[in-house]
Amino acid sequence: VFFPLTLYIGLQTTTSLNAAIYMSATPGIVLIINGIVFRDKITLNNICGVILSTFGVFFLVMKGNITDTSVFHNINTGDLWAMGSALSWAIYCSFLRLKDKTIPGNAFVTTSSLLGAIMLIPIVWYHVSAKQAVDLSSYTDKEFLTGLLYLVLFPSWLSYVFWNKGIGEIGATRGEIYTHIIPLSGGVFSILFLDVNLKTYHIISALLIGTGIWFCSSKRKKKANLVAPPLHK
């Protein structure tokens, strides 16, 4: 509930660029939560991966000019909502390990969505009652319904099924680093579908994010056991 709700509220008054920057902090937050709450061992690979990929996201959203801090000059309540969204997502990912692995992914997402919808009813009621009049004509528009269908199928269903399955397999510390693919894929899709020109900073940020993911995904090779096993009589 809190992750999409705070994100959508925040995006009313802040930019998607700012929200992408705040979301880039989630792997670092997950690393801290897992270390403090679950006593996970934080490896050098994890630290290097988070630093490299986070810098790659910053390099991308700042369009290669990391000295341009004008994006942070107009911090408002929308930015605070977006920061809360990033924090709630990090907490969700960290505590996802407590889910019983025998519960199927679709059943877990269905139950979570149902409970979330029930929790959102008072918020919807407050939103509707606070407005003098609600224009329902826009809700029957073809483009709105198409966008709603996309939100239902992909961000609200399949993304959670895939994400929960992945976190269950490799853990939140390694899995959360893939969040940095979001702004990168946004840049790639912009180049493919919106006629945005490929720039040098796109390539550099992709290399940084890819290298960071490789660091977090790679495992140290265990040293071979050179001691002969004991003989049994």
C-alpha positions in Angstrom: 0.0 0.0 0.0 2.6 2.6 1.1 5.0 2.1 -1.8 2.7 2.9 -4.8 0.5 5.3 -2.7 3.3 7.6 -1.6 5.0 7.4 -5.0 1.9 8.4 -6.9 1.1 11.2 -4.4 4.7 12.4 -4.7 4.7 12.4 -8.5 1.9 15.0 -8.4 4.3 17.7 -7.3 7.8 16.3 -8.0 9.5 15.1 -11.1 10.0 11.5 -12.2 13.7 12.4 -12.3 13.7 13.2 -8.6 11.8 10.0 -7.8 14.3 8.0 -9.8 17.1 9.5 -7.7 15.4 8.7 -4.5 14.7 5.1 -5.6 18.4 4.7 -6.4 19.0 4.8 -2.6 16.9 1.6 -1.9 19.8 -0.9 -2.5 21.9 1.0 0.1 18.9 1.1 2.6 18.3 -2.7 2.1 22.0 -3.3 2.8 21.7 -1.4 6.1 18.5 -3.1 7.1 19.8 -6.6 6.4 23.0 -5.9 8.2 21.3 -4.4 11.4 18.0 -6.4 11.6 18.9 -9.8 10.0 22.7 -9.7 10.8 23.6 -10.4 7.2 27.2 -10.4 6.3 27.8 -7.4 4.1 30.6 -8.3 1.6 32.9 -6.0 -0.2 31.3 -7.1 -3.5 27.9 -5.8 -2.2 29.3 -2.5 -1.1 31.2 -2.0 -4.4 28.1 -3.0 -6.4 25.8 -0.6 -4.6 28.2 2.3 -4.9 28.9 1.7 -8.6 25.3 1.2 -9.7 24.1 4.1 -7.6 26.6 6.4 -9.2 25.5 5.0 -12.6 21.9 6.1 -11.8 23.1 9.6 -10.7 25.2 9.9 -13.8 22.2 8.9 -16.0 19.6 11.3 -14.4 22.1 14.1 -14.3 22.9 13.5 -18.0 26.6 13.2 -17.4 26.9 16.6 -15.7 27.3 15.6 -12.0 28.1 19.1 -10.9 24.6 20.4 -11.9 22.7 20.4 -8.6 19.8 22.5 -9.8 17.5 19.5 -9.7 17.7 19.6 -5.9 17.0 23.3 -5.5 13.2 23.0 -5.3 12.6 20.3 -2.8 8.9 20.1 -1.9 6.4 17.9 -0.2 6.3 15.7 -3.3 10.0 14.9 -2.8 9.3 13.9 0.8 6.5 11.5 -0.4 8.8 10.0 -3.0 11.5 9.5 -0.3 9.0 7.7 1.9 8.1 5.5 -1.1 11.8 4.5 -1.5 12.0 3.7 2.2 8.8 1.6 2.2 10.0 -0.3 -0.9 13.4 -1.1 0.8 11.6 -2.3 4.0 9.3 -4.5 1.9 12.2 -6.1 0.0 14.1 -6.7 3.2 11.3 -8.4 5.1 10.1 -10.4 2.1 12.4 -13.1 3.3 10.0 -13.9 6.1 7.4 -15.1 3.6 6.7 -18.8 3.8 8.3 -20.2 0.6 5.6 -22.9 0.3 3.1 -20.2 -0.5 2.8 -19.8 -4.4 3.7 -16.4 -5.8 0.3 -15.8 -7.4 -1.5 -16.6 -4.2 0.8 -14.3 -2.2 0.3 -11.4 -4.6 -3.5 -12.0 -4.8 -3.8 -11.9 -1.0 -1.6 -8.9 -0.7 -3.5 -7.0 -3.4 -6.9 -7.9 -1.8 -5.8 -6.7 1.6 -4.2 -3.6 0.1 -7.4 -2.7 -1.8 -9.4 -3.0 1.5 -6.9 -0.8 3.3 -7.2 1.8 0.5 -11.0 2.1 0.7 -10.8 4.8 3.5 -8.2 6.7 1.6 -10.3 6.7 -1.6 -13.4 7.8 0.5 -11.5 10.7 2.0 -10.2 11.7 -1.4 -13.7 11.7 -3.0 -15.3 13.4 -0.1 -12.7 16.1 0.1 -13.5 17.2 -3.5 -16.5 19.2 -4.4 -17.3 17.2 -7.5 -15.6 14.3 -9.2 -15.6 14.2 -13.0 -16.1 10.6 -14.0 -16.0 11.2 -17.7 -12.2 10.9 -17.8 -12.4 7.4 -16.2 -14.2 6.1 -19.3 -11.7 7.4 -21.8 -10.1 4.8 -24.0 -6.6 6.0 -23.3 -7.2 5.9 -19.5 -8.6 2.4 -19.7 -5.7 1.2 -21.7 -3.3 2.7 -19.2 -5.2 1.2 -16.4 -5.1 -2.2 -18.0 -1.3 -1.9 -18.3 -1.0 -0.9 -14.6 -3.1 -3.9 -13.6 -1.2 -6.5 -15.7 2.4 -5.4 -15.4 3.3 -3.1 -12.4 0.5 -4.4 -10.1 0.7 -8.2 -10.9 3.5 -9.6 -13.0 6.2 -7.3 -11.5 5.4 -8.4 -8.0 5.2 -12.1 -9.0 8.6 -11.9 -10.7 10.1 -9.7 -8.0 9.0 -11.9 -5.1 10.2 -15.0 -6.8 13.6 -13.4 -7.5 14.1 -12.1 -4.0 13.1 -15.5 -2.6 15.9 -17.1 -4.8 18.8 -14.7 -4.4 17.9 -12.5 -1.4 17.1 -8.8 -1.0 20.7 -7.6 -0.8 21.6 -9.0 -4.2 18.1 -8.6 -5.7 17.5 -5.0 -4.8 20.5 -3.9 -7.0 18.3 -4.7 -10.0 16.1 -1.7 -9.1 18.8 0.4 -10.9 17.7 -1.1 -14.2 14.5 0.9 -14.0 15.9 4.3 -14.9 18.3 2.6 -17.3 15.5 0.8 -19.1 13.6 4.1 -19.2 16.5 5.6 -21.1 16.7 2.7 -23.5 13.0 2.8 -24.2 13.1 6.5 -24.7 15.8 6.0 -27.4 13.8 3.2 -29.1 10.3 4.7 -29.0 10.6 8.4 -28.3 13.4 9.3 -30.7 15.8 10.3 -28.0 19.3 10.5 -29.2 21.9 8.1 -27.7 24.4 10.1 -25.7 27.8 9.2 -24.2 26.3 9.4 -20.7 23.8 6.6 -21.6 26.6 4.2 -22.4 28.7 5.2 -19.3 25.8 4.9 -16.9 24.8 1.5 -18.5 28.4 0.2 -17.9 28.4 1.5 -14.3 25.0 0.0 -13.5 25.9 -3.3 -15.2 29.2 -3.5 -13.4 27.5 -2.8 -10.1 25.0 -5.6 -10.7 27.8 -8.0 -11.6 29.6 -7.2 -8.3 26.5 -7.9 -6.3 25.5 -11.0 -8.3 29.0 -12.6 -8.2 29.9 -14.9 -5.4 33.3 -15.6 -4.0 34.7 -18.9 -4.9 35.2 -21.1 -1.9 38.7 -22.3 -1.3 39.2 -26.0 -2.0 39.4 -28.2 1.0 43.0 -29.5 1.0 42.7 -31.6 4.1 41.9 -35.2 3.5 38.7 -36.5 5.0 39.1 -38.8 8.0 39.2 -42.5 7.4 36.3 -44.5 8.8 37.0 -47.9 10.3 
